[in-house]
Amino acid sequence: MAQKKQVVNAPDGIRRAERVLVYAAITVAVFSAVCIAIYLIGGAAHVTSASGIWPAIAVLPVLGFPIAILLIIAFVIVSAIRRQREIRGDTR
């Protein structure tokens, strides 16, 4: 049976919080872009209306892109704090 090696001090790679923020930002941005594409295709096919799922598809990009930008800003802040702590030699 293979044994797992546990790393006591993680390398200078991306930490878990940073990884979660990046994946969340990418997911929200891609989902918003897909909603825009669906809405454009629906508009070209003349099936968009004020009922059903179409209002939600129209509103999701309006909310999704600002949320993705906020997640990117949070990633930059978390990354900067981590780098400052590494430079000073602080551990948490």
matplotlib code that plots the C-alpha trace (Angstrom):
import matplotlib.pyplot as plt

x = [0.0, 1.4, 1.9, 1.0, 3.7, 2.4, 4.1, 4.7, 5.5, 3.7, 5.8, 5.4, 2.4, -1.2, -2.9, -6.4, -8.2, -6.5, -7.4, -11.1, -11.3, -9.8, -12.0, -15.1, -14.3, -13.8, -16.9, -19.1, -17.6, -18.0, -21.6, -22.4, -20.9, -22.9, -26.1, -25.3, -24.7, -28.0, -29.9, -28.4, -29.3, -32.8, -33.1, -32.0, -34.5, -37.3, -38.1, -37.2, -40.1, -40.9, -42.0, -40.3, -36.6, -35.7, -35.8, -33.4, -31.0, -31.1, -30.3, -27.6, -24.8, -25.7, -25.0, -22.4, -19.7, -19.5, -19.4, -16.5, -14.7, -15.1, -13.8, -10.7, -10.2, -10.4, -7.9, -5.5, -5.8, -5.4, -2.4, -0.8, -1.3, 0.3, 3.3, 3.8, 3.8, 6.3, 8.6, 8.4, 8.8, 5.5, 3.6, 0.0]
y = [0.0, 3.4, 5.9, 9.5, 12.1, 15.1, 18.4, 20.3, 23.6, 24.1, 25.5, 29.0, 27.9, 29.1, 28.5, 27.0, 30.4, 31.8, 28.7, 28.9, 32.6, 32.1, 29.1, 30.9, 34.0, 32.0, 30.0, 33.0, 34.8, 31.8, 31.2, 34.9, 34.7, 31.5, 33.3, 36.2, 33.7, 32.0, 35.3, 36.4, 33.0, 33.2, 36.8, 35.8, 32.9, 35.3, 33.1, 35.6, 36.9, 38.4, 35.1, 31.9, 31.7, 34.5, 37.3, 35.3, 34.7, 38.4, 39.5, 36.9, 38.5, 41.9, 40.4, 37.8, 40.0, 42.4, 39.4, 38.0, 41.3, 41.4, 37.9, 38.9, 41.9, 39.6, 37.3, 40.1, 41.3, 37.7, 37.2, 40.5, 39.7, 36.3, 37.7, 40.4, 37.7, 35.6, 38.6, 39.4, 35.8, 35.7, 32.5, 32.1]
z = [0.0, -1.0, 1.7, 1.3, 2.1, 4.0, 3.3, 6.5, 4.8, 1.5, -1.3, -2.6, -4.8, -4.6, -1.3, -0.9, -0.4, -3.5, -5.5, -4.4, -5.3, -8.7, -9.6, -8.3, -10.4, -13.5, -12.9, -12.4, -15.4, -17.7, -16.5, -17.2, -20.7, -21.4, -20.3, -22.7, -25.5, -24.7, -24.6, -28.0, -29.6, -28.2, -29.5, -32.9, -32.9, -31.6, -28.6, -25.8, -23.9, -20.5, -19.1, -18.2, -17.7, -20.0, -17.4, -15.2, -18.1, -18.9, -15.3, -14.4, -16.4, -14.9, -11.4, -12.4, -13.9, -10.9, -8.6, -10.7, -10.5, -6.7, -6.4, -8.5, -6.2, -3.2, -4.8, -5.3, -1.7, -0.3, -2.5, -1.5, 2.2, 1.7, -0.1, 2.6, 5.3, 3.3, 2.9, 6.7, 7.6, 9.6, 9.9, 10.8]

ax = plt.figure().add_subplot(projection="3d")
ax.plot(x, y, z, "-o")
ax.set_aspect("equal")
plt.show()
